[in-house]
Amino acid sequence: MSTLSEARQAFDQNERGLLYEAVIQTLRARQQHDVLESEADYLAGAMAVLNHIFPHPDGPEKISNHIPVVWIMYPMAGRSVLDAYKDSEVH
């Protein structure tokens, strides 16, 4: 039997996973409908929201531990984040 703390942690992880999935699904839909002007700008906005919802324990000047690394590294390398999520789970 899990403790309440473990149950809450599992719930939080699932909620973050659903949030990540929603971001990628929306990004994919914007691309499919030819309304995605900048994947990097879209992800920067999503990361700003995640940074606000799940702040870094050391303060707001640091990036949240809950932002997927691929959302930062792929745009910096000129790659599409959607490539990372092809044929795989989102979170």
trRosetta pair geometry for C-beta under 8 A, 3 or more apart (Angstrom, degrees):
i j d omega theta_ij theta_ji phi_ij phi_ji
2 6 4.0 -118 -174 88 109 129
2 7 5.3 135 109 -54 122 81
2 10 7.5 11 161 -9 167 136
3 6 4.8 98 52 7 76 100
3 7 7.0 -138 96 -4 41 88
4 7 5.6 -55 -147 38 33 113
4 8 6.3 35 153 -21 66 105
5 8 5.7 -53 -147 35 29 111
5 9 6.4 31 153 -20 63 106
6 9 5.6 -53 -147 35 33 113
6 10 6.4 33 154 -18 65 104
7 10 5.8 -53 -149 36 31 111
7 11 6.4 33 151 -20 64 106
8 11 5.6 -54 -149 37 32 114
8 12 6.3 34 153 -21 66 105
9 12 5.7 -52 -147 35 31 112
9 13 6.4 31 154 -19 63 105
10 13 5.8 -53 -148 36 31 111
10 14 6.4 31 153 -18 64 107
11 14 5.7 -57 -150 37 31 111
11 15 6.3 31 153 -20 66 107
12 15 5.6 -54 -146 36 31 112
12 16 6.4 31 155 -18 65 104
13 16 5.8 -53 -148 36 31 110
13 17 6.3 35 151 -21 63 106
14 17 5.5 -53 -150 35 32 116
14 18 6.5 32 152 -18 65 103
15 18 5.7 -52 -149 36 32 110
15 19 6.4 34 151 -20 64 105
16 19 5.5 -54 -149 36 34 114
16 20 6.3 36 152 -20 67 102
16 54 7.3 36 -105 -57 118 153
16 66 5.9 -108 -139 -163 139 120
16 91 7.2 137 113 -145 77 140
17 20 5.7 -50 -147 35 31 111
17 21 6.3 33 152 -20 63 107
17 90 7.3 124 -174 88 76 93
17 91 3.5 176 -139 90 83 170
18 21 5.5 -52 -147 36 32 115
18 22 6.4 36 153 -22 64 104
18 91 7.8 -41 -34 -28 28 150
19 22 5.7 -52 -149 33 32 112
19 23 6.6 34 152 -20 63 102
19 50 7.4 137 135 -98 134 100
20 23 5.7 -54 -154 33 33 112
20 24 6.5 24 154 -12 66 107
20 68 6.3 87 -131 -32 128 128
20 90 5.6 168 117 138 97 105
20 91 4.5 119 69 -89 136 100
21 24 6.0 -59 -148 41 31 106
21 25 6.1 30 155 -19 67 110
21 90 4.1 123 -102 76 74 152
21 91 5.9 -65 -48 -29 89 105
22 25 5.7 -53 -140 39 30 111
22 26 6.2 29 159 -17 64 107
23 26 6.0 -60 -150 38 26 108
23 27 6.3 28 152 -20 63 109
23 43 7.8 84 169 -116 123 67
23 46 4.7 87 -138 -146 130 146
24 27 5.4 -52 -145 37 33 115
24 28 6.2 35 155 -20 65 105
24 81 7.4 -126 -115 126 92 112
24 82 7.3 140 -159 -104 91 69
24 85 5.3 -179 -160 -132 144 179
24 90 4.9 -166 42 -140 149 121
25 28 5.7 -53 -146 37 30 112
25 29 6.3 31 153 -19 64 106
25 90 7.6 -45 -39 -91 84 155
26 29 5.6 -52 -144 37 32 112
26 30 6.3 35 155 -21 65 104
27 30 5.9 -54 -149 34 29 111
27 31 6.6 28 152 -17 62 106
27 36 7.0 68 -164 -110 62 136
27 39 6.7 66 -160 -136 116 88
27 42 5.9 138 -109 125 94 144
27 43 7.4 30 -99 -68 138 83
27 81 7.0 -22 145 77 162 118
27 82 6.5 -156 121 -70 116 101
28 31 5.8 -56 -152 36 31 112
28 32 6.3 29 153 -19 66 108
28 82 5.9 127 -91 -120 83 121
28 85 8.0 -104 -62 90 121 130
29 32 5.6 -54 -144 38 32 111
29 33 6.2 14 161 -4 66 112
30 33 6.2 -67 -144 48 27 99
30 35 5.1 -95 -158 77 77 88
30 36 4.0 104 128 -67 103 94
30 42 6.9 178 65 -107 162 156
31 34 7.7 29 -180 -74 32 33
31 36 4.5 -18 -79 8 58 147
31 39 7.6 18 -76 -84 113 105
31 82 6.7 -38 -3 -51 164 159
33 36 8.0 109 63 -18 73 83
36 39 6.2 32 170 -71 123 71
36 42 6.6 -43 -144 -33 94 147
37 41 7.1 -16 87 47 93 137
38 41 3.7 60 94 11 121 112
38 42 6.5 170 93 -13 65 81
39 42 5.7 -55 -150 36 33 113
39 43 6.2 27 155 -14 67 109
39 75 6.5 -162 104 -98 98 108
39 80 6.1 -156 -89 -132 179 76
39 81 6.3 -176 168 16 126 100
39 82 7.6 -103 -131 -13 141 100
40 43 5.9 -58 -145 41 29 108
40 44 6.2 36 153 -26 64 105
40 75 4.0 123 -101 -156 97 140
41 44 5.5 -49 -146 31 31 115
41 45 6.7 33 154 -18 62 102
42 45 6.0 -58 -160 34 31 110
42 46 6.6 27 147 -15 66 107
43 46 5.4 -52 -145 39 39 112
43 47 6.0 39 155 -20 69 105
43 71 5.0 -174 -168 -168 126 98
43 75 6.3 -161 54 -37 145 142
43 81 6.3 124 -80 -20 143 154
44 47 5.7 -53 -144 38 29 111
44 48 6.4 36 152 -25 62 103
45 48 5.6 -50 -149 29 32 114
45 49 6.8 30 153 -16 63 102
46 49 5.8 -55 -155 35 33 111
46 50 6.4 30 150 -15 67 107
46 71 7.3 -108 87 -157 119 144
47 50 5.5 -53 -144 41 36 111
47 51 6.0 41 154 -25 67 105
47 63 7.7 -20 175 -148 116 107
47 67 5.1 49 -137 -133 95 132
47 71 6.1 164 -72 130 114 135
47 72 7.5 90 -104 -71 153 86
48 51 5.6 -51 -146 34 29 114
48 52 6.6 28 152 -18 61 105
49 52 5.8 -59 -154 35 32 110
49 53 6.2 22 154 -13 68 110
50 53 5.7 -57 -138 42 33 106
50 54 5.8 -23 177 35 71 104
50 64 5.8 -140 131 58 89 150
50 66 5.9 -142 174 99 111 102
50 67 5.3 133 104 -86 138 85
51 54 7.2 -70 -121 66 17 67
51 55 6.6 53 171 -104 58 58
51 56 7.7 -17 -150 -20 83 86
51 60 7.5 92 156 -151 103 75
51 63 6.3 -74 -108 -144 117 58
51 64 4.6 -162 -114 -14 58 113
51 67 6.7 -2 -66 -53 81 126
52 55 6.9 1 -146 -66 21 88
54 64 4.8 95 100 -160 89 141
54 65 7.6 -99 141 55 115 69
54 66 4.0 -5 110 31 153 147
55 59 7.5 -51 166 177 117 16
55 60 5.7 -51 -143 -90 123 70
55 64 6.1 -111 -137 -92 19 100
56 59 6.4 -18 83 58 99 36
56 60 7.2 155 39 -98 91 22
56 62 3.9 -86 77 89 166 104
56 63 6.4 84 -53 85 130 23
56 64 5.2 -142 -55 -97 74 43
56 65 6.3 111 -113 -20 77 79
57 65 7.9 3 -3 -7 91 123
58 61 8.0 -69 113 59 90 84
58 62 5.2 39 73 14 107 147
59 62 6.0 91 70 11 71 97
63 67 6.0 -69 168 31 105 139
63 72 8.0 41 -176 -79 162 146
64 67 5.1 107 74 -19 93 96
67 71 6.1 -102 172 60 90 131
67 72 6.9 73 132 -37 118 111
68 71 4.7 96 76 -8 90 104
68 72 7.9 -175 101 -1 56 82
69 72 5.9 -63 -163 39 44 106
69 73 5.7 22 153 -8 80 117
70 73 5.9 -62 -127 49 33 101
70 74 5.4 30 179 -21 72 114
70 81 6.1 118 136 -137 97 89
70 84 4.7 135 -176 -166 146 174
71 74 7.1 -32 -114 32 14 105
71 75 7.5 7 172 -3 45 110
71 81 5.9 30 -109 -117 56 141
72 75 7.1 -79 -168 40 22 99
72 76 6.5 12 153 -14 62 119
73 76 5.7 -65 -149 40 32 112
73 77 6.1 18 160 -11 70 113
74 77 5.9 -67 -146 44 30 103
74 79 4.3 -90 -163 81 83 99
74 80 6.7 -34 160 100 126 14
74 81 4.8 145 76 -82 149 64
74 83 7.2 173 -148 51 136 104
74 84 6.0 -108 -69 -29 147 127
75 78 7.6 47 -172 -73 33 20
75 79 7.4 -103 -68 60 24 58
75 81 6.8 -19 -45 -44 86 100
79 83 5.9 -81 172 41 103 140
79 84 7.9 91 129 -39 121 95
80 83 4.7 108 75 -14 89 98
80 84 8.0 -156 107 -2 61 78
81 84 5.6 -46 -168 26 51 114
81 85 6.9 26 145 -3 73 108
82 85 5.9 -69 -150 48 40 100
82 86 6.8 67 149 -53 69 85
83 86 5.9 -25 -153 -11 36 116
84 88 7.9 -71 150 53 54 130
85 88 6.1 -124 -153 63 43 91
85 90 5.6 26 -143 -113 125 67
